[in-house]
Every structure is written in structure tokens, then in C-alpha cells.
Amino acid sequence: MITVIIPTYNYAHFVEQAIQSVIDQTYRDWECIIVDDGSTDGTRDVLARFVDGDGRISYVFQENKGLAAARNTGLKMARGRYFQFLDSDDLIEKEKLRRQLEFLEQHEEVDIVYGNTRYFRSEHPDERLFSSWGASKPWMPEITEGVDALKALVQTVIVVHSPLLRRSVIGDVGLFDESMQACEDWHFWIRCAAFGKRFRYLAEPETLALIRWHPTSMSQQDRFMASHIVGMRKRVRSFIHNKEIRRLNQRLAAEYLGYAGVREFEAGHSIKGMRRMIGAAMMSVSMREKAKWLFCACAGPVASKNDLGRIVGAPLPGLISGMLKRPFRRASS
């Protein structure tokens, strides 16, 4: 049996569709545990008809503790041999559970199987976009035999509802880190790879993990997410022992911290922006990157948004040369 765990918080207007995508699965031997993390919008009433109408669906309410704690509550209640996570604003295609379960049962050496993802907007539920930021190709790592899973996952996250995993993974790796407000899923997948769990990418029809693209989605909150990604990268250092991957993780942490500084400048918070860019310079693994972020920290308060983007994206030697020829346009107050 597969246990599907759906945490929800004030998403009464979305959670019905998430549950329906589970009900519509061609694989039928599942239980669905909905963990209401303190909703105040009538979620309980919305879910009552599902719980009353299908014995496979259960509901539990808890005080608001965050996504990680809600998923952990579901894991502690789960009876299945396999686990599927699903956020309450997202969907899974109808063949996902069946095809991925068949793969795990035929490949005992694999711990976690996953497919690809697409985005859709609430007003266009049938669209399938590769990204919410304009990229027109798949972006998740496609981990197969011979690929270093840990290196791949340090660079790019796997969306939380893309994998199907064995119950034994939780027993060996542990639960989600409840002290994290965001990126707890990315932290969990990196931890799985660091513990030697075997991932396998499987491209099968109608097995996509579908991400709803809407303004209230946590992933759309750039300033919030950038700082939490940096925090996540600091946490995973403790269990990454490969020197090359540790260095890669640190370089990416510095990059995210620097871009968090850009977001602060764009929001009009110059002091915060300078602090983040100086922090990025201190964290960077190369002198070139250190110099770049220090330069950006100094330029940020007087540069326009367009100039600041150009500064961050340009190689340092060309940047300095260009600035000598064309001074900054002062940022508007």
C-alpha cells in the first residue's frame, strides 16, 4: 500500500483538487492522510465530504507548526510500505502511483523513484509549462545509474511530490527537520543522497508532478526563499564529506546569498542588501567571486535596478571596464 501525505494550511480553495488527483489514480491501494496545520479558513468543512465518502482518506488537525511538522505527523500515522508527498495546492497525474510503484517492486536496489514536473496556473489547469520563470526545458536532475546523486541534488532540488519512496528510507534517514521554515524538502533529499539512498529518474507517460503557479505560493516569495536556501546549504555541510561537493555547495550558498542581496536592494533595503553581498564575498570560494560581490555591495546603493542586474551578471574585468566607460545611473529613491 502507498500512503499519500497531504499537509495543508488555509488552502481550502485548492486542497480538493489535490485530493481528487489522488482519487483519480489508476492505482487503488492507497491511503491518504490530510494533515491540517492549523487552518482557519474552513478547510475542515471542505474536507468532510472526502473523509465521510472514502474510507481511505483520513484527516488530522494540529496547531500550526509548519510544513515539515505536518509531513512528519503524516509519516508517524502512515501504514503504507511506500510514501508519496503532495502539497495541497499541487497535483499528480493519474498513472504516477501505479507506474512508479511497479518500478520499485521490480528494482529492489532503488530506494527513491521520481519523474519530471510541469507548472500550471489555476486559471489554466490544463497547461503544462516547464517552469514559472520562462525556461522552456526540464530543469530537475535526471539521476540514473552512474550519476552522483549527491552532487546533482546539491545543485538542483527535486520537487517534493515528484518521488515515490520506500518506507525504509524514513527509517534510515529520519524525518523532516521541523526547525526549518522552508527548503526542508530539499534538505531531506540531499540527506537521503548523503546517506547513500539510491535515486532513479523514470520518464513515464502521465506520471508528472504538477506544480500550481500562483502568487501566494511559497516558492514565489523570492526574498524569503533566497535566505532560506542559504540556510539550508549551511545545514547540509555537516553531512557532505566529499571535498569537491562541499566546495560546490559553498559556492552556490555564496551565490544565493549575493542574489538575496540583489532582492533586498530591489525592495529598497540597501543596508540589508550590502550585508548580504558582503556575506557572499566572505563565503565565496574564489578571489574573483569575493571581489565581484564586494564590488556589487559598494555599487548597489547608487545603481539602478537595471545596472545592478548587469553588475551581478557580468564577469568582473569586463564589468569594471564597462563602468569606467559608462557610469551608473543613480538609483531612484
C-alpha positions in Angstrom: 0.0 0.0 0.0 1.1 3.6 -0.7 0.5 6.3 1.9 -0.1 9.8 0.4 0.6 12.6 2.8 -1.0 16.0 2.2 -0.2 18.8 4.6 -2.5 21.8 4.2 -2.8 25.3 5.7 -5.5 27.7 4.7 -5.8 26.2 1.2 -9.4 25.2 1.3 -9.8 26.5 -2.2 -7.0 24.2 -3.6 -6.9 21.1 -1.4 -10.0 19.5 -3.0 -8.2 19.3 -6.4 -5.1 17.8 -4.8 -7.2 15.0 -3.1 -9.1 14.4 -6.4 -5.8 13.8 -8.2 -5.2 11.0 -5.7 -8.7 9.6 -6.1 -8.2 9.6 -9.9 -5.1 7.4 -9.7 -5.2 4.2 -11.7 -3.6 2.5 -8.6 -6.2 2.0 -6.0 -4.5 0.5 -2.9 -3.6 3.8 -1.1 -4.4 5.7 2.0 -4.4 9.5 2.1 -3.6 11.3 5.3 -4.5 15.0 5.2 -2.7 17.0 8.0 -4.4 20.3 8.6 -1.7 22.5 10.1 -3.9 24.9 12.0 -6.1 26.2 9.1 -8.7 28.9 9.9 -10.4 29.1 6.5 -12.9 26.3 6.8 -10.6 23.6 5.5 -12.2 21.0 7.9 -15.7 21.6 6.4 -14.4 21.3 2.8 -12.7 18.0 3.6 -15.5 16.4 5.5 -17.2 15.1 2.3 -14.0 13.3 1.2 -13.4 11.8 4.7 -17.0 10.7 5.0 -17.2 9.3 1.5 -13.9 7.4 1.2 -12.5 5.2 4.0 -9.0 5.5 2.5 -8.9 9.2 3.4 -8.3 10.4 6.9 -8.0 13.9 8.5 -6.0 15.1 11.4 -5.8 18.7 12.8 -2.9 20.1 14.6 -1.7 23.5 15.8 0.3 25.4 13.2 3.8 24.1 13.2 4.9 24.3 9.6 5.2 22.0 6.6 7.9 19.8 8.0 6.0 19.1 11.2 2.8 18.4 9.2 4.6 15.9 6.9 6.1 14.3 10.0 2.7 13.9 11.6 1.5 12.1 8.5 4.6 9.9 8.4 4.0 8.8 12.0 0.5 7.8 11.2 1.3 6.1 7.9 0.7 2.4 7.3 2.0 2.1 3.8 5.2 0.4 2.5 5.7 3.4 0.2 5.3 7.1 0.7 4.0 9.9 -1.6 4.2 13.5 -0.5 1.7 16.0 -2.1 1.3 19.7 -1.1 -2.3 20.8 -1.0 -2.0 23.2 -3.9 -0.4 20.7 -6.3 -1.5 17.7 -8.3 -0.2 14.3 -9.5 -1.1 12.7 -12.9 -3.2 9.6 -12.8 -0.5 7.0 -13.6 2.1 8.2 -11.2 1.5 5.9 -8.3 1.0 2.7 -10.4 4.0 3.1 -12.7 6.4 4.3 -10.0 5.3 1.5 -7.6 5.8 -1.1 -10.4 9.3 0.2 -10.9 10.3 0.0 -7.2 8.9 -3.5 -6.9 10.9 -4.6 -10.0 14.1 -2.8 -8.8 14.8 -3.7 -5.2 18.2 -1.8 -5.3 16.4 1.5 -5.9 15.1 3.5 -2.8 13.5 6.5 -4.5 12.0 6.8 -7.9 10.8 10.0 -9.4 9.6 11.6 -12.7 9.5 15.1 -14.0 7.4 18.1 -13.2 5.4 20.7 -15.0 3.7 24.0 -13.9 0.2 25.2 -14.4 -1.8 28.3 -13.4 -5.1 28.0 -11.6 -6.9 29.8 -14.4 -5.4 27.4 -16.9 -5.4 23.9 -15.2 -4.6 22.0 -18.4 -1.4 23.9 -19.3 1.9 22.2 -18.8 4.8 24.7 -18.5 8.4 23.7 -18.0 8.9 26.5 -15.4 7.4 29.5 -13.8 10.3 31.7 -14.8 10.3 31.3 -18.6 12.7 28.3 -19.1 11.4 26.0 -21.9 13.0 22.8 -20.9 13.1 20.4 -17.9 15.3 21.6 -15.1 15.3 18.8 -12.4 18.3 16.5 -12.4 17.7 13.2 -14.1 19.6 10.8 -11.8 20.3 7.4 -13.2 23.0 4.8 -12.7 26.5 6.2 -12.9 25.4 9.7 -11.8 26.5 11.2 -8.5 23.1 11.8 -6.8 24.5 13.9 -4.0 26.3 16.3 -6.5 23.2 16.6 -8.6 20.9 17.3 -5.6 23.3 19.9 -4.1 22.8 21.8 -7.4 19.1 21.4 -8.0 16.1 20.4 -5.9 13.7 17.6 -6.7 10.1 18.9 -6.1 8.6 17.2 -3.1 5.8 15.4 -4.8 7.9 14.0 -7.7 9.3 11.0 -5.8 7.8 7.8 -4.5 10.0 6.3 -1.8 10.2 3.2 0.3 9.2 3.3 4.0 12.8 2.2 4.8 14.2 5.5 3.6 12.5 7.3 6.6 13.7 4.6 9.0 17.3 5.1 7.9 17.4 8.9 7.2 14.9 10.2 9.7 12.0 12.7 9.5 11.9 16.2 8.0 13.8 18.9 10.0 11.0 20.8 11.8 13.3 23.7 12.7 13.3 24.8 9.0 10.6 27.2 7.8 11.4 26.4 4.1 13.6 24.2 1.9 13.1 21.3 4.4 12.2 19.1 1.4 15.5 20.0 -0.4 17.4 19.3 2.8 15.7 16.0 3.1 16.6 14.8 -0.4 20.2 15.9 0.0 20.3 14.0 3.3 18.9 10.9 1.6 21.7 11.1 -1.1 24.3 11.7 1.6 23.1 8.6 3.4 23.6 6.5 0.3 20.0 6.2 -0.8 19.6 5.3 -4.5 17.6 7.5 -6.7 16.3 6.7 -10.1 14.7 9.1 -12.7 11.9 7.4 -14.6 10.2 9.1 -17.5 6.8 7.5 -18.0 3.6 8.9 -19.5 1.1 10.5 -17.2 3.4 10.5 -14.1 4.2 14.2 -13.9 4.2 16.1 -10.6 2.2 19.2 -11.3 3.0 22.5 -9.6 0.4 25.2 -9.2 1.9 28.6 -10.1 0.1 31.3 -8.1 1.1 34.5 -6.2 0.7 33.0 -2.7 3.0 30.0 -3.3 6.0 30.0 -1.0 8.3 29.3 -3.9 7.3 32.7 -5.5 8.5 34.7 -2.5 12.0 35.4 -3.7 13.5 37.3 -0.8 12.1 34.8 1.7 13.3 31.8 -0.2 16.8 33.1 -1.1 17.7 33.5 2.6 16.3 30.1 3.5 18.2 28.4 0.6 21.4 29.8 2.1 20.4 28.5 5.5 19.7 25.1 4.1 23.1 25.0 2.4 24.8 25.8 5.6 23.0 22.9 7.4 23.9 20.3 4.8 27.6 20.9 5.2 27.6 18.7 8.3 26.9 15.6 6.3 28.6 16.3 3.0 32.1 14.8 3.3 33.2 14.9 -0.3 35.5 17.9 -0.7 34.5 18.7 -4.2 30.8 18.7 -3.4 31.4 20.7 -0.2 33.1 23.3 -2.2 30.3 23.3 -4.8 27.7 23.7 -2.1 29.6 26.6 -0.5 30.0 28.4 -3.9 26.3 28.0 -4.5 25.5 29.2 -1.0 27.5 32.4 -1.6 25.8 32.9 -5.0 22.3 32.6 -3.4 23.3 35.0 -0.6 24.6 37.5 -3.1 21.3 37.3 -5.1 19.4 37.7 -1.9 21.3 41.0 -1.6 20.1 41.9 -5.0 16.5 41.3 -3.9 17.0 43.5 -0.8 18.3 46.3 -2.9 15.3 45.9 -5.3 13.0 46.1 -2.3 14.7 49.4 -1.2 16.6 47.8 1.7 20.2 49.0 0.9 21.7 48.1 4.3 20.4 44.6 4.2 21.5 44.3 0.6 25.0 45.4 1.4 25.2 43.0 4.3 24.1 40.0 2.2 26.6 40.8 -0.6 29.5 41.3 1.9 28.4 37.9 3.4 28.5 36.4 -0.1 32.0 37.8 -0.6 33.2 36.3 2.7 31.6 32.9 1.8 32.9 32.7 -1.8 35.5 30.1 -2.6 37.4 32.2 -5.2 39.1 35.6 -5.1 37.3 36.6 -8.3 33.9 35.9 -6.7 34.9 37.7 -3.5 35.9 40.8 -5.5 32.7 40.7 -7.5 30.4 40.7 -4.5 32.3 43.4 -2.7 32.1 45.5 -5.9 28.4 44.8 -6.0 27.9 45.8 -2.4 29.6 49.1 -3.0 27.7 49.8 -6.2 24.3 48.7 -5.0 23.2 51.9 -3.2 23.9 54.1 -6.2 22.9 51.7 -9.1 19.5 51.5 -10.7 17.8 48.1 -10.8 18.9 47.5 -14.4 22.5 48.4 -13.6 22.5 46.2 -10.5 21.3 43.2 -12.6 24.1 44.0 -15.2 26.7 44.2 -12.4 25.8 40.8 -10.9 25.7 39.1 -14.3 28.9 40.5 -15.7 32.4 39.0 -15.4 34.5 41.2 -13.1 37.1 42.5 -15.5 34.6 43.4 -18.2 32.3 44.9 -15.5 35.0 47.3 -14.2 36.0 48.3 -17.8 32.3 48.9 -18.7 31.7 51.0 -15.6 34.7 53.3 -16.4 33.2 53.9 -19.8 29.5 54.3 -18.7 28.9 55.4 -15.0 25.9 54.1 -13.0 22.6 55.7 -13.2 21.7 56.6 -9.6 19.0 54.5 -8.1 15.7 56.4 -7.6 14.7 56.9 -4.0 
